[in-house]
Amino acid sequence: MFLGPTLLYIAFSNQDKPTYPIVLIISIIVCGLAVFFLFKGILIILKSLFHN
């Protein structure tokens, strides 16, 4: 959850570098995966609490 925004900040602060698009794409993927795993974890917790 902290790696994505950190990489995003690094990408936007170094827009003149040739690795900017690569770091930007990786940071967007990491942010998306963090949101996915957050919701998946919440679903697992709710399923374990309210399973009949």
Contacts in CASP RR format, 6 or more apart in sequence:
PFRMAT RR
TARGET T0000
AUTHOR 0000-0000-0000
METHOD contacts of the structure
MODEL  1
MFLGPTLLYIAFSNQDKPTYPIVLIISIIVCGLAVFFLFKGILIILKSLF
HN
1 34 0 8 1.000
1 38 0 8 1.000
3 30 0 8 1.000
3 34 0 8 1.000
4 27 0 8 1.000
4 30 0 8 1.000
4 31 0 8 1.000
4 34 0 8 1.000
5 27 0 8 1.000
5 31 0 8 1.000
7 23 0 8 1.000
7 26 0 8 1.000
7 27 0 8 1.000
7 30 0 8 1.000
8 24 0 8 1.000
8 27 0 8 1.000
8 28 0 8 1.000
8 31 0 8 1.000
10 23 0 8 1.000
10 27 0 8 1.000
11 20 0 8 1.000
11 23 0 8 1.000
11 24 0 8 1.000
11 27 0 8 1.000
12 24 0 8 1.000
14 20 0 8 1.000
14 23 0 8 1.000
END
